[in-house]
C-alpha cells in the first residue's frame, strides 16, 4: 500500500457491484457513500481506488438497512464478466485454470492492497485463502461477496455448474444458509479461523472458454504494467496491522514487541506509521475498536471474555473504551445490533 495512504485501498468496482444490487431496492448508494467517508460523486471504474475499510462498512450498513444477511453473496454471484477490468481477464483468457488461479494471486493487488490471497494444493483439493486483518471490523458481507465471486468465476472458467465448491467462513452461520448453498456450494463451514474456497484439483488442466494466446499475452502485459506502476508501494502498514492484531490476541502489545516480531527497530516502525499518517497508539486503538465491533455484533462471546481477548486487564477498562468508541457501553452497543 502507498506510504502516503492512511487506509488500504480497493477498486471502485466494489461500489459498482453494490450499486447494481441497490438499484433493485429502496436504498440509494449515493446517499449512503458519505456515511462511510466516500464522495457521492465518485466514479465507479476499475482504475479508481477507494478506502477498503469504507467499502466493507458500506456493505455491512446496506445489509443491515435491508435486513438482508445474504447481500454480499448475492452481489458476488451477479458480477458481470469483465467488470473488474484487466484483473478479471488475467483469469478469463488464461491457458488453463491453474494459471488463472495463479494470476488471481499474482495480480490481486490490482483489486486491493488490503489483504493477501494465497493458492495451494492440499491433497486432492485446490485451496484459495484470504488473509484479512481484524482492522476492518465486521466483514461478513464483503467476504460473502469475495467467495461468491470466486465460486461464480470457477463455474464459468471450467464450464461446469456442478463443480463441488466448499466455502469456509470466519463469521457465524446465517439464517438463510440456503442462499449460500445455492450460490457457493453445499459444503459450507462457519465460525472457522480462515476464509477459504476449496474445490477438486481435477479441474486444474481445464481450458477457460475465453482462453486465447494472443489476447492473454496482451492482458498479461497490461497487468504487469499496472503492477509495475505500484511497485513502490509498501506493505508495511498492512504487516504492522497484522502484528498488532496478533499481539493483542496474545495479551501483550507494545511498540517494542511488534517491532521485534517484524525484525524492525522501534524507530523504523514509528517512522513508517508517521509516513502513513498514524501512530502506534492510534492504530492499536483502531484495531481494538474493529475487533470489539466484530466480537459484539458477530458473536455471543461474553463481555468479560471480549475484554480479555482485546488485551484489557479489567472489564471496566473495556467498558470505558467502548463508551469512547461507540458512545454507549459494550453491552448496550450489542443490544443495539
Phi, psi and omega in degrees: 000150182295136183295339178277350183277136176281326183232150171301153186246163174216151179297144181292358174302329178299330176284323178299318181299311183290330178295320178301321181286315184293338178297343178265005181237186179273356182276148179244116183303318183299333178279334180277329187306313180300335180294335180249015175081022178247136181298138179292346181263011183301142176272123185269075180232155185304328184278349179272131181249142180226161182298127181299318181300323179293319180294317179299316178297320180301314180297320180293318180297314181298317180297320180293316181296326181269355184052047186231096182284355179255009184309311184298311183293327178292316180298317180299324181285342184268350188305119181296146177301128178088350183301322178285009175079214184304322180306315181299319184285344175295336175264316185298328183258005184293155180295324181217166177297322179303314179291325177300315180294319178296327178289326175302316179290316184297322187244015185297339179290349172291334177273312181199146175257017185259003178207167176248143176241127181240153180224130179210166175256127179237095184066242180262011183241148168267142182231124169253127184228135178262134171256115189233141182272149174292348182304331187276349180079198181307131185224022183303318182290316182295318180285334171297317176302311184299312183290324178291322177299314180298316180299317180297316181292323179300315179298322179290317184295326180258357179054046181215106181288347184263002180306133182280114181241132178253129178252129181238128187231151176277333185278163182296160179293129178283161177295319181271056180295340178298327178291319176301316182296321181294319187265339180246297180171167183289330182270107182229140178227134182238168183058036179262162182283351184225162170254119181217155166236130180236147178200163185297136179288351177309328187276355188302328181275357181297144179263120179301148182298336180263010181296128181204113188309311182294317178296318181299320179300315180294318180296316180298318179297318179295319180293317179297322179296319179295317178296321179297325179296338182254009189296339179276357179287140181255149176260018182304313184296321178297315181294319179296317178301316179297317182292322177296317178301316179296320181294321178300314181296331179276350177088003180225107180229126176203161181296326180292318180295314182294318179299319180295319179298328182269355181072029180244159171282156179302319182294321180296319179297314180296322180294320179298319179291323178299316179297328180277001175084025180214181177231168181297316182293321180293317180294319178298318179295319178298318181293316178299320179298315180294320178296318179298316180300318180295312180299319184288322186264336186248355180225171175251022180302130180303148182304315181299322180289324177298318178304316179295316181296332180271002176086016179270140182286332182223145177301329181296327178291319177295322180298317179294319179296319179299319179296323178291323182282313191250352181085352178218166178295153181309318182295325178287324177298319178297319180295325180293336178071000000 
